[in-house]
Amino acid sequence: MPVTTDVESGPFSATLRASTLPAHERANHSEYMNALLGGELTRDGYTRLAIQYYFIYQAIEQAADKLAKDPVAGKFVFEELRRLPSLERDLEHLVGPDWRETIRPLPSTERYARRVAEASDWSGGFVAHHYTRYLGDIAGGQVIRRLLERKYELTDAGSLFYHFDQLGSAPKFRDDYREQLNSAPWTEDERARLIDEAIVAFECNIAVFDELASELDAYRAA
């Protein structure tokens, strides 16, 4: 359940970041992510995560398509951010040409995708999930990209999900994104609701990581 957060004075983007930081830290230091970043998993162990991301980003980008003309949410729909084309190429490499017929979402992933669809009935709900995933991929996700390149020799297909070359300057893009958050015409109550939904989004990620952690014994590198 979301925890209602007081919206403090100052830039909304800073309040959003501070309010979600505890959940963000829990996601970053989950058992699964610790094992992945510690180089403990086989390539198949990473592939399990890439499969879940396919279903999660399918939900987010379907919502983006529906909201592309929304006067508020539409400003957060960036064609150069789309991850599904990269994930499709990654999964063809990681799973094989029949990947579409063989991959399945975990129950936690299915719940996450449903939450994205439900929350995206208003601009702030969509942005909460969009912000939680994409800004993290642009920044912290680059640590995973380097791991994939070093440990599994995935410099192209297999790690394309973490390639954001079309953005140009990543720091500038993140700054521009934060300015969009700051200037969006949400009321104070709507901002509080968005923060609550962003915390829910992090909890959805944690639930997926926890379910992946239950499989770790099958995917630990020798």
Buried (B, 14 or more C-beta within 10 A) or exposed (E): EBEEBEBEEEBBBEBBBEBBEEBBEBBBEBEBBEBBBEEBBBBEBBBBBBBBBBBBBBBBBBBBEBBEEBEBBEBBBBEEBBBBEBBBBBBBBBBEEEBEEEBEBBEBBBBBBEBBBEBBEBBBBBBBBBBBBBBBBBEBBBBBBEBBBEBBEBEEBBBBBBBBEEBEEBEEBBEEBBEBBBEBEBEEEBBBBBBBBBBBBBBBBBBBBBBBBEEBEEBEEE
